Amino acid sequence: MVETRAIAVSDFCEEILWKTNERLTPYPDALEFMAEKSRKIREGSASPIVWLVEHPPVFTAGTSAKADDLYNPHGYPTYDAGRGGQWTYHGPGQRLAYVMLDLAHPNGPTPPRDLRAFVKSLENWVIASLAQLGITAFTREGRIGVWTVDPQSGLEAKIGALGIRVSRWVSWHGVSINVDPALDDFDGIVPCGIREFGVTSISRFNPSLTMQDLDSALLQCWSQFFGSTPKEI
């Protein structure tokens, strides 16, 4: 349940901090960072931030995760993420964009206290960023995440996942986008509980595209959906 205590900050955030980790970030460290940062944002002692990371191979369980959807043949670590959703794989070659925002106030065209609008803005942000890289992506009714048509199979496949947590109207967790991960590692779970479709990556469309290309697109497209101007730190 989302708690509804108001936050004593300005009604509109003109800047958002933008932080990129260059090395692999252990998943427990990310959870600790996000929990602390979201608490401080709630208290008014920290600014909203988008945090870009990669993790070592790990499976994370959302609040709807089912034990039968985890196979884990390589014995990767598993963690209870505390976010919504089901099982998700994270690993090298996948960009995590953790979004810590004050949702009690407007974020550009994203209205306050509207979780559906926030999720839609996250989806559209990912779709627009992929379009910058020449990749057509979309959402599908009844399917969580961002989808595209895999250029090798010709079938629809997931290229981006969403999983958010909101504590007293401050968001944490966010989105993941497959740049060039080991796609076989996704076989260790039923991704997001959807058995009928596979996963794909940016590298299948254009192997020359890099993580930095995606990061640049994410930064360029942010303001269109959330209003604030990224300030890299």
C-alpha positions as CSV (number, residue, x, y, z in Angstrom):
1,M,0.0,0.0,0.0
2,V,1.3,3.5,-0.8
3,E,1.4,5.8,2.1
4,T,0.3,9.4,1.5
5,R,2.3,11.7,3.7
6,A,3.2,14.9,1.8
7,I,6.8,15.9,1.3
8,A,7.9,19.4,2.2
9,V,9.8,20.3,-1.0
10,S,9.0,22.6,-3.9
11,D,6.2,21.7,-6.2
12,F,8.4,21.3,-9.2
13,C,12.0,19.9,-9.5
14,E,13.9,21.8,-12.2
15,E,17.0,19.5,-11.9
16,I,17.5,15.9,-11.2
17,L,20.8,14.4,-10.2
18,W,22.2,11.9,-12.7
19,K,24.8,9.3,-11.4
20,T,26.5,6.5,-13.3
21,N,28.4,3.7,-11.7
22,E,31.3,2.6,-14.0
23,R,31.9,-0.7,-12.2
24,L,29.5,-3.6,-11.4
25,T,27.4,-2.8,-8.3
26,P,26.6,-5.7,-6.0
27,Y,22.8,-5.9,-5.7
28,P,22.7,-5.6,-1.8
29,D,24.7,-2.4,-2.1
30,A,22.1,-1.0,-4.5
31,L,19.2,-1.9,-2.2
32,E,21.0,-0.1,0.7
33,F,21.7,2.9,-1.4
34,M,18.1,3.2,-2.7
35,A,16.6,2.7,0.7
36,E,18.8,5.4,2.3
37,K,18.3,7.8,-0.6
38,S,14.6,7.4,-0.8
39,R,14.3,8.0,3.0
40,K,16.3,11.2,2.7
41,I,14.2,12.4,-0.3
42,R,11.1,11.8,1.8
43,E,12.6,13.9,4.7
44,G,13.6,16.7,2.3
45,S,17.4,16.3,2.9
46,A,18.3,14.8,-0.5
47,S,17.5,15.6,-4.1
48,P,15.7,13.2,-6.5
49,I,18.2,11.1,-8.5
50,V,18.5,8.7,-11.5
51,W,21.2,6.1,-10.8
52,L,22.6,4.0,-13.7
53,V,24.2,0.7,-12.7
54,E,25.1,-2.8,-13.9
55,H,25.0,-5.8,-11.5
56,P,26.8,-9.1,-11.3
57,P,24.5,-12.0,-12.3
58,V,21.6,-12.2,-9.9
59,F,17.9,-13.1,-9.8
60,T,15.6,-10.8,-7.9
61,A,12.1,-11.6,-6.7
62,G,9.3,-9.1,-6.7
63,T,6.3,-9.2,-4.4
64,S,4.4,-11.5,-6.9
65,A,7.3,-13.9,-7.6
66,K,6.5,-17.6,-7.6
67,A,8.9,-20.3,-6.5
68,D,8.1,-22.5,-9.5
69,D,9.3,-19.7,-11.9
70,L,12.9,-20.0,-10.6
71,Y,15.2,-22.6,-12.1
72,N,18.7,-21.0,-11.6
73,P,20.9,-23.7,-13.1
74,H,24.1,-21.7,-12.5
75,G,23.2,-21.1,-8.8
76,Y,23.3,-17.3,-9.1
77,P,22.5,-15.3,-5.9
78,T,18.8,-14.5,-5.4
79,Y,17.3,-11.6,-3.5
80,D,14.0,-10.4,-2.3
81,A,13.9,-7.0,-4.1
82,G,10.8,-5.6,-2.3
83,R,9.5,-4.0,-5.5
84,G,6.5,-5.0,-7.5
85,G,6.6,-7.7,-10.2
86,Q,7.9,-11.2,-10.3
87,W,11.3,-12.7,-11.1
88,T,13.9,-10.6,-12.9
89,Y,17.4,-11.4,-14.0
90,H,20.2,-8.7,-13.8
91,G,23.7,-9.0,-15.1
92,P,26.6,-7.5,-17.0
93,G,25.5,-5.9,-20.2
94,Q,22.1,-4.8,-18.8
95,R,21.5,-1.2,-17.8
96,L,19.6,-0.6,-14.6
97,A,18.1,2.9,-14.3
98,Y,17.0,3.3,-10.7
99,V,14.6,6.3,-10.4
100,M,14.2,8.0,-7.1
101,L,11.6,10.7,-7.5
102,D,9.2,12.6,-5.3
103,L,5.8,11.6,-6.7
104,A,3.8,13.7,-4.3
105,H,4.5,16.6,-6.7
106,P,4.4,16.9,-10.5
107,N,7.3,15.7,-12.5
108,G,6.9,17.6,-15.8
109,P,3.9,16.1,-17.6
110,T,3.7,13.2,-15.1
111,P,1.0,14.2,-12.6
112,P,1.4,13.9,-8.8
113,R,0.2,10.8,-6.8
114,D,-0.7,8.8,-10.0
115,L,1.2,5.5,-10.1
116,R,-0.3,4.5,-13.4
117,A,0.9,7.7,-15.0
118,F,4.3,7.2,-13.5
119,V,4.6,3.7,-14.8
120,K,3.4,4.9,-18.3
121,S,6.0,7.7,-18.2
122,L,8.8,5.1,-17.4
123,E,7.6,2.9,-20.3
124,N,7.5,5.8,-22.7
125,W,10.9,7.0,-21.6
126,V,12.4,3.6,-22.4
127,I,10.5,3.5,-25.7
128,A,11.7,7.0,-26.8
129,S,15.3,6.2,-25.8
130,L,15.3,3.0,-27.8
131,A,13.9,5.0,-30.8
132,Q,16.9,7.2,-30.5
133,L,19.0,4.1,-31.2
134,G,16.8,3.1,-34.2
135,I,14.8,0.4,-32.3
136,T,11.0,0.4,-32.4
137,A,9.6,-0.7,-29.1
138,F,6.1,-0.8,-27.6
139,T,4.0,-2.0,-24.7
140,R,1.3,-4.8,-24.9
141,E,-1.9,-4.9,-22.9
142,G,-1.6,-7.6,-20.2
143,R,2.2,-7.9,-20.6
144,I,4.5,-6.1,-18.2
145,G,7.6,-4.4,-19.7
146,V,8.8,-3.0,-23.0
147,W,8.7,-5.1,-26.1
148,T,10.1,-5.2,-29.6
149,V,10.3,-7.6,-32.6
150,D,13.5,-9.6,-32.3
151,P,15.4,-9.2,-35.6
152,Q,16.6,-12.8,-35.5
153,S,13.4,-14.7,-34.6
154,G,10.9,-12.2,-36.0
155,L,8.9,-12.7,-32.8
156,E,7.9,-10.3,-30.1
157,A,10.4,-10.3,-27.2
158,K,11.1,-8.3,-24.1
159,I,13.9,-5.8,-24.3
160,G,13.1,-3.8,-21.1
161,A,11.6,-4.6,-17.7
162,L,9.9,-2.4,-15.0
163,G,9.7,-2.9,-11.3
164,I,9.0,-0.1,-8.9
165,R,8.5,0.5,-5.2
166,V,6.9,3.6,-3.8
167,S,7.4,4.5,-0.1
168,R,5.4,7.5,1.1
169,W,5.2,8.8,-2.5
170,V,9.0,8.4,-3.1
171,S,9.8,6.0,-5.9
172,W,12.8,3.6,-6.0
173,H,13.9,0.7,-8.2
174,G,13.0,1.5,-11.9
175,V,13.7,0.0,-15.3
176,S,16.2,-2.4,-16.8
177,I,17.2,-2.5,-20.5
178,N,19.1,-5.3,-22.2
179,V,22.1,-3.9,-24.1
180,D,24.3,-7.0,-24.5
181,P,23.7,-9.4,-21.6
182,A,24.1,-13.2,-21.7
183,L,20.5,-13.9,-22.9
184,D,20.9,-17.6,-21.9
185,D,21.0,-16.5,-18.3
186,F,17.3,-15.5,-18.6
187,D,16.6,-19.2,-18.9
188,G,17.1,-19.5,-15.2
189,I,13.6,-17.9,-14.6
190,V,10.3,-17.3,-16.2
191,P,10.9,-13.6,-16.8
192,C,8.1,-11.6,-15.1
193,G,6.0,-14.7,-15.1
194,I,5.5,-14.6,-18.9
195,R,6.2,-18.0,-20.4
196,E,5.1,-17.5,-24.0
197,F,7.7,-14.9,-25.0
198,G,11.5,-14.6,-25.0
199,V,14.0,-11.8,-24.4
200,T,16.1,-9.8,-26.7
201,S,18.8,-7.1,-26.6
202,I,20.0,-3.9,-28.3
203,S,23.0,-5.8,-29.7
204,R,20.8,-8.0,-31.8
205,F,19.7,-4.9,-33.7
206,N,23.1,-3.3,-33.9
207,P,26.2,-4.9,-32.3
208,S,28.1,-1.6,-32.5
209,L,25.8,0.2,-30.0
210,T,27.2,0.5,-26.6
211,M,26.0,1.0,-23.0
212,Q,27.2,4.7,-23.4
213,D,24.9,5.1,-26.4
214,L,21.9,4.0,-24.4
215,D,22.9,6.1,-21.5
216,S,23.1,9.2,-23.7
217,A,19.7,8.4,-25.2
218,L,18.2,8.0,-21.7
219,L,19.6,11.3,-20.6
220,Q,18.4,13.1,-23.7
221,C,14.8,11.7,-23.5
222,W,14.3,12.2,-19.7
223,S,13.0,15.8,-19.7
224,Q,10.3,15.0,-22.2
225,F,8.5,12.7,-19.7
226,F,9.6,14.0,-16.3
227,G,10.3,17.7,-16.9
228,S,13.5,18.1,-14.9
229,T,17.0,18.6,-16.5
230,P,19.6,16.0,-15.7
231,K,22.7,17.2,-13.7
232,E,25.5,14.6,-14.0
233,I,27.4,14.0,-10.8
